[in-house]
Amino acid sequence: MGDRAFRSAWRHLERRLNRYVDEIIRVTEIPAPPFGEAERARYVASRLREVGLTSVDIDGASNVVARWPAEAAPALAPVVISAHLDTVFPAGTPIRVRRLGNRLYAPGIGDNASSVACLLMLAEALAATGFSPRLPVIWLFNTGEEGLGNLRGMRHFLDTLPRPPAAVLVVDGGLGMISYRGIGSRRLRAVFSGPGGHSWKDFGRPSAIHGAGRAVTRLCGLRMPARPRTTWNVGRIQGGTTVNTVAARCELEIDLRSEDGAALRELEQAVRRELRAAAREEGLEVTLEVIGDRPQGCLPPDHDLVCLLRAAMGACGVPVHDLAASTDANLPLSRGIPAVTFGIRQGDGAHTLDEYIDRSGLDRGLRLALLALLACVRWAEEALPPPCGRN
């Protein structure tokens, strides 16, 4: 299956590289803000059906789930290849792809429209060339990877799958990036509240904004370990009503991350202590809410799945950049499911309005994704018993 399937599918793709660019542009220009991925999901589902996949569904989390071949034995653990549908940009953000030389500019074009288009091209090529694996291959276009999505798409998919996958490949990131170490994260919302008042008449009354400021100052005094790498960030502050009002409410959103689960738990305990201490010192109330939870997980560097991804990159002439990252792979890794995230695009400016990809690297990224998927399927098939009539 391996070499013949690759050669046939790559011949199909190589003749359609311009269509790949067109597909990236089409996907990019369909808005997919956080919690608003439905329009892009409908487009992806329709494209999958157009290229010949017959088992295509949109599930309760607005994920697009396509199974190939449709008749593959459901009792066998599938290989999953995924790309997240959502972008970080809010609804109403103008999205129009601009061409400048080899570069294509648009918010979300790299993260993650190019990966979505890549998976659509793989599905077309493998369906057109008669790809017939012994186990199911699932194309997953999932929601909720960005922002406060809390990996809801991947979470729902894994929770409702009849049996755990044999492996999960997550396509996300720059060309050459490989991550099998999922950075755990916890996200907290801290709401400081007090009586409020007038800035002149009630001067000296507890201010929720002052309390939040004291909290940030206290957090700045925390000492972070260099190993395992552990970080915190106050990413958002909101509060107050007017310049001459003692604020009755102020909220902070705080991102906590670590490569180690125990270190992350220790950091969260320390942050909670500092937030409560700041509220006490200012005479305020504080409520704490968990608004995001990405569990930590990892594979050993010599795991078969990691090795085959490295080999695929070498075969495609792609330098390997080994990174710890926070991606959709965190969830399967945390559940003991082999998972690797790898990137297929060249570009820069992710999460900014000036984001771009470089067309000159698209063929290598597409070739890498095809080779990685087929190698992963072959690896998973080797664990199956021989077909009837063979020994």
C-alpha positions as CSV (number, residue, x, y, z in Angstrom):
1,M,0.0,0.0,0.0
2,G,2.6,2.5,1.1
3,D,4.9,3.4,-1.9
4,R,2.3,2.8,-4.6
5,A,-0.3,4.8,-2.8
6,F,2.1,7.6,-2.2
7,R,3.2,7.7,-5.9
8,S,-0.3,7.7,-7.2
9,A,-1.6,10.3,-4.8
10,W,1.4,12.6,-5.3
11,R,1.0,12.5,-9.1
12,H,-2.6,13.5,-8.6
13,L,-1.6,16.4,-6.3
14,E,1.4,17.6,-8.2
15,R,-0.8,18.4,-11.2
16,R,-3.2,20.4,-9.0
17,L,-0.9,22.7,-7.0
18,N,-2.6,25.8,-8.4
19,R,-5.9,24.3,-7.2
20,Y,-4.4,23.9,-3.7
21,V,-3.7,27.7,-3.7
22,D,-7.3,28.3,-4.8
23,E,-8.6,26.1,-2.0
24,I,-6.5,27.9,0.6
25,I,-8.0,31.2,-0.6
26,R,-11.6,29.9,-0.5
27,V,-11.2,28.5,3.0
28,T,-9.5,31.6,4.3
29,E,-12.2,33.9,3.1
30,I,-15.0,32.0,4.9
31,P,-15.1,33.5,8.4
32,A,-14.5,31.0,11.3
33,P,-14.4,33.1,14.5
34,P,-14.3,31.5,17.9
35,F,-17.7,29.7,18.4
36,G,-18.7,30.7,14.8
37,E,-17.2,27.9,12.7
38,A,-20.5,26.6,11.2
39,E,-20.2,28.3,7.7
40,R,-16.7,27.0,7.2
41,A,-17.7,23.5,8.5
42,R,-20.6,23.4,5.9
43,Y,-18.2,24.3,3.1
44,V,-15.6,21.6,4.2
45,A,-18.3,19.0,4.4
46,S,-19.6,19.8,0.9
47,R,-16.1,19.7,-0.6
48,L,-15.4,16.3,1.0
49,R,-18.6,14.9,-0.6
50,E,-17.7,16.4,-3.9
51,V,-14.3,14.7,-4.0
52,G,-15.8,11.3,-3.3
53,L,-16.0,10.7,0.5
54,T,-19.5,9.3,1.3
55,S,-19.3,9.1,5.1
56,V,-19.2,12.8,6.0
57,D,-21.0,14.3,9.1
58,I,-21.1,17.5,11.1
59,D,-21.3,16.5,14.7
60,G,-22.7,18.1,17.8
61,A,-19.7,20.3,18.3
62,S,-19.7,21.5,14.6
63,N,-16.8,19.3,13.8
64,V,-16.6,17.8,10.3
65,V,-15.9,14.1,10.5
66,A,-15.2,12.1,7.4
67,R,-14.5,8.4,7.4
68,W,-12.6,6.6,4.6
69,P,-13.3,4.0,3.4
70,A,-16.9,4.2,4.5
71,E,-17.1,0.4,4.8
72,A,-13.9,0.1,7.0
73,A,-14.5,-2.1,10.0
74,P,-15.7,0.2,12.8
75,A,-14.3,-2.2,15.4
76,L,-10.7,-1.3,14.3
77,A,-9.0,1.7,15.9
78,P,-8.8,4.5,13.3
79,V,-6.0,6.8,12.3
80,V,-7.1,10.4,12.6
81,I,-5.7,13.4,10.8
82,S,-7.0,16.7,11.9
83,A,-6.9,20.5,11.3
84,H,-8.8,23.0,13.4
85,L,-11.4,25.1,11.6
86,D,-11.4,28.2,13.8
87,T,-9.3,31.3,13.8
88,V,-8.5,33.8,16.6
89,F,-10.2,36.7,14.8
90,P,-13.6,37.9,16.0
91,A,-16.7,38.0,13.8
92,G,-16.7,41.0,11.5
93,T,-13.0,41.0,10.8
94,P,-12.4,41.9,7.1
95,I,-10.8,38.9,5.5
96,R,-9.7,39.2,1.9
97,V,-6.6,37.4,0.5
98,R,-4.0,39.8,-1.0
99,R,-1.3,38.5,-3.3
100,L,2.2,40.1,-3.2
101,G,4.8,38.2,-5.1
102,N,4.9,34.7,-3.6
103,R,3.1,35.7,-0.5
104,L,-0.6,35.4,0.3
105,Y,-1.8,37.8,3.0
106,A,-4.9,37.4,5.1
107,P,-5.9,36.9,8.8
108,G,-6.0,33.2,9.5
109,I,-4.5,32.1,6.2
110,G,-1.7,30.2,7.9
111,D,-3.4,29.4,11.2
112,N,-5.2,27.4,10.1
113,A,-6.8,27.7,6.7
114,S,-3.8,26.3,4.9
115,S,-4.0,23.1,7.0
116,V,-7.7,22.8,6.3
117,A,-7.1,23.1,2.6
118,C,-4.2,20.6,2.8
119,L,-6.5,18.0,4.3
120,L,-9.1,18.6,1.6
121,M,-6.5,18.0,-1.1
122,L,-5.3,14.8,0.6
123,A,-8.8,13.5,0.8
124,E,-9.4,14.3,-2.9
125,A,-6.1,12.6,-4.0
126,L,-6.5,9.5,-1.9
127,A,-10.2,9.0,-2.9
128,A,-9.3,9.5,-6.6
129,T,-6.5,7.0,-6.6
130,G,-8.3,4.2,-4.8
131,F,-6.6,4.4,-1.4
132,S,-7.9,1.3,0.4
133,P,-6.5,1.0,4.0
134,R,-7.4,-2.0,6.2
135,L,-8.5,0.3,9.0
136,P,-10.6,3.5,9.0
137,V,-8.9,6.8,8.3
138,I,-10.8,9.8,9.8
139,W,-10.4,13.3,8.5
140,L,-11.4,15.6,11.4
141,F,-11.9,19.3,10.9
142,N,-12.5,20.4,14.5
143,T,-13.7,23.5,16.3
144,G,-12.6,25.2,19.4
145,E,-8.8,25.1,19.2
146,E,-8.2,28.9,19.5
147,G,-8.9,31.3,22.4
148,L,-11.5,30.2,24.9
149,G,-12.6,27.2,22.7
150,N,-11.0,24.9,25.3
151,L,-10.4,22.2,22.6
152,R,-14.1,21.6,22.7
153,G,-14.1,20.0,19.2
154,M,-11.3,17.5,19.8
155,R,-12.8,16.8,23.3
156,H,-16.3,16.0,21.8
157,F,-14.8,13.9,19.1
158,L,-12.7,11.7,21.4
159,D,-15.5,11.5,23.9
160,T,-18.0,10.2,21.3
161,L,-15.7,7.9,19.3
162,P,-16.5,4.3,19.8
163,R,-12.9,3.4,20.5
164,P,-9.7,5.4,21.0
165,P,-7.7,6.1,17.8
166,A,-4.5,4.2,16.9
167,A,-2.9,7.6,16.3
168,V,-3.8,11.2,15.8
169,L,-1.9,13.5,13.4
170,V,-2.6,17.2,14.0
171,V,-1.7,19.5,11.1
172,D,-1.0,23.0,12.6
173,G,2.1,25.2,12.6
174,G,5.1,26.1,10.5
175,L,6.8,23.8,8.1
176,G,9.3,21.6,10.0
177,M,7.6,22.0,13.3
178,I,7.0,18.8,15.2
179,S,5.5,18.6,18.6
180,Y,4.9,15.5,20.7
181,R,5.1,17.3,24.0
182,G,1.8,19.0,24.8
183,I,2.2,22.0,27.1
184,G,-0.5,21.9,29.7
185,S,-2.5,25.1,30.4
186,R,-5.1,26.4,32.8
187,R,-6.9,29.7,32.2
188,L,-8.5,31.6,35.0
189,R,-10.8,34.6,35.2
190,A,-10.5,36.6,38.4
191,V,-13.3,39.1,39.1
192,F,-12.6,41.7,41.8
193,S,-15.6,43.5,43.2
194,G,-16.3,46.2,45.7
195,P,-18.8,49.0,46.6
196,G,-17.7,51.5,43.9
197,G,-18.3,55.2,44.3
198,H,-17.3,58.7,43.2
199,S,-13.7,59.4,42.7
200,W,-13.8,62.6,44.8
201,K,-16.6,62.0,47.4
202,D,-15.6,58.4,48.0
203,F,-11.8,58.6,47.7
204,G,-10.2,55.9,49.7
205,R,-13.0,53.4,49.1
206,P,-11.7,50.0,47.8
207,S,-11.3,50.1,44.0
208,A,-11.6,46.8,42.0
209,I,-9.1,48.2,39.5
210,H,-6.6,48.9,42.2
211,G,-7.1,45.4,43.6
212,A,-6.5,43.9,40.1
213,G,-3.4,46.0,39.8
214,R,-2.1,44.9,43.2
215,A,-2.8,41.3,42.1
216,V,-0.7,41.7,38.9
217,T,2.1,43.2,41.0
218,R,2.0,40.2,43.4
219,L,2.1,37.8,40.4
220,C,5.2,39.5,39.1
221,G,6.9,38.5,42.3
222,L,6.4,34.8,41.6
223,R,9.6,32.9,40.7
224,M,9.2,30.6,37.8
225,P,11.3,27.4,37.3
226,A,13.5,27.3,34.2
227,R,13.0,23.5,34.1
228,P,10.3,22.4,33.5
229,R,9.5,25.6,31.6
230,T,6.5,27.2,33.4
231,T,4.8,30.6,32.5
232,W,2.0,32.9,33.4
233,N,0.4,35.8,31.6
234,V,-2.3,38.3,32.3
235,G,-3.7,38.6,28.8
236,R,-6.8,40.7,29.4
237,I,-8.0,43.3,31.9
238,Q,-11.4,44.9,31.9
239,G,-13.2,47.1,34.4
240,G,-14.5,50.4,35.5
241,T,-17.1,52.7,34.0
242,T,-15.8,56.2,33.8
243,V,-12.6,58.1,34.7
244,N,-14.2,59.6,37.8
245,T,-15.7,56.5,39.2
246,V,-14.2,54.2,41.9
247,A,-14.4,50.9,40.0
248,A,-16.9,48.4,41.5
249,R,-15.7,45.5,39.2
250,C,-12.6,44.5,37.4
251,E,-11.6,41.2,35.8
252,L,-8.4,39.6,34.8
253,E,-7.9,36.7,32.4
254,I,-4.8,34.7,33.2
255,D,-3.0,32.0,31.2
256,L,-0.9,29.5,33.1
257,R,1.3,27.0,31.2
258,S,3.9,24.3,31.9
259,E,5.5,21.3,30.3
260,D,4.9,19.4,33.6
261,G,1.5,18.7,35.1
262,A,2.7,18.9,38.7
263,A,4.4,22.2,38.1
264,L,1.2,23.6,36.5
265,R,-0.8,22.6,39.5
266,E,1.7,24.2,41.9
267,L,1.6,27.4,39.8
268,E,-2.2,27.5,39.8
269,Q,-2.2,27.2,43.6
270,A,0.3,30.0,44.0
271,V,-1.6,32.3,41.6
272,R,-4.9,31.7,43.5
273,R,-3.1,32.5,46.8
274,E,-1.8,35.8,45.4
275,L,-5.1,36.8,43.9
276,R,-6.9,36.2,47.2
277,A,-4.2,38.0,49.1
278,A,-4.5,41.1,46.8
279,A,-8.3,41.1,47.4
280,R,-7.9,41.0,51.2
281,E,-5.3,43.8,51.2
282,E,-7.6,46.0,49.2
283,G,-10.8,45.1,51.1
284,L,-12.4,43.5,48.0
285,E,-14.1,40.3,47.1
286,V,-12.6,38.1,44.4
287,T,-14.2,35.1,42.6
288,L,-12.1,32.7,40.5
289,E,-13.4,30.7,37.5
290,V,-11.6,28.2,35.3
291,I,-12.2,29.2,31.7
292,G,-9.7,26.9,30.0
293,D,-8.1,23.5,30.7
294,R,-5.7,21.9,28.4
295,P,-4.2,18.8,29.9
296,Q,-0.5,18.0,29.6
297,G,0.8,14.9,27.8
298,C,3.8,13.7,25.8
299,L,5.4,10.9,23.9
300,P,9.0,9.7,24.3
301,P,11.3,11.1,21.6
302,D,11.9,7.6,20.3
303,H,8.2,6.6,19.9
304,D,7.5,5.0,16.6
305,L,5.1,7.9,15.6
306,V,7.7,10.5,16.3
307,C,10.3,8.6,14.4
308,L,8.2,8.1,11.3
309,L,7.3,11.9,11.3
310,R,11.0,12.7,11.5
311,A,11.7,10.3,8.6
312,A,9.0,11.8,6.5
313,M,10.4,15.3,7.1
314,G,13.9,14.0,6.1
315,A,12.5,12.4,2.9
316,C,10.9,15.7,2.0
317,G,14.0,17.8,2.7
318,V,12.3,19.6,5.6
319,P,14.5,20.6,8.6
320,V,13.1,19.4,11.9
321,H,12.2,21.9,14.6
322,D,11.3,20.0,17.8
323,L,9.0,22.1,20.0
324,A,6.7,21.8,23.0
325,A,3.4,23.3,22.1
326,S,-0.2,23.6,23.1
327,T,-2.4,22.2,20.4
328,D,-5.3,19.8,19.7
329,A,-2.8,17.0,20.3
330,N,-2.8,17.7,24.0
331,L,-6.1,15.9,24.6
332,P,-5.2,12.5,22.9
333,L,-1.7,12.7,24.5
334,S,-3.3,13.2,28.0
335,R,-5.4,10.1,27.4
336,G,-2.5,7.9,26.3
337,I,-3.2,8.1,22.6
338,P,-0.2,8.5,20.4
339,A,-0.4,12.0,18.8
340,V,1.9,14.4,17.0
341,T,1.4,17.9,15.7
342,F,3.4,19.0,12.6
343,G,3.3,22.0,10.4
344,I,3.1,22.3,6.6
345,R,3.2,26.0,5.8
346,Q,5.9,28.7,5.5
347,G,5.0,32.2,6.5
348,D,4.7,34.5,9.5
349,G,2.4,36.9,11.4
350,A,0.0,34.2,12.9
351,H,-2.7,35.8,15.0
352,T,-2.1,39.3,13.4
353,L,-3.9,41.1,10.6
354,D,-0.6,40.9,8.6
355,E,-0.5,37.1,8.6
356,Y,0.9,35.5,5.4
357,I,2.0,32.3,3.9
358,D,4.7,31.8,1.2
359,R,3.5,29.9,-1.9
360,S,7.0,28.6,-2.6
361,G,6.8,26.1,0.3
362,L,3.3,24.7,-0.3
363,D,4.4,21.7,-2.4
364,R,6.8,20.5,0.3
365,G,4.2,20.9,3.0
366,L,1.6,19.0,1.0
367,R,4.0,16.2,0.1
368,L,5.0,15.9,3.8
369,A,1.4,15.7,5.0
370,L,0.7,12.9,2.4
371,L,3.8,10.9,3.3
372,A,3.2,11.3,7.1
373,L,-0.4,10.1,6.8
374,L,0.4,7.1,4.7
375,A,3.4,6.2,6.9
376,C,1.1,6.4,10.0
377,V,-1.6,4.2,8.4
378,R,1.0,1.6,7.5
379,W,2.4,1.7,11.0
380,A,-1.1,1.2,12.5
381,E,-1.8,-1.6,10.0
382,E,1.3,-3.5,11.1
383,A,-0.3,-4.0,14.5
384,L,-3.4,-5.7,13.0
385,P,-3.7,-9.5,12.6
386,P,-3.0,-10.8,9.1
387,P,-6.1,-10.7,6.7
388,C,-7.9,-14.0,6.3
389,G,-6.0,-16.4,4.0
390,R,-2.6,-14.9,4.8
391,N,0.0,-16.0,7.3
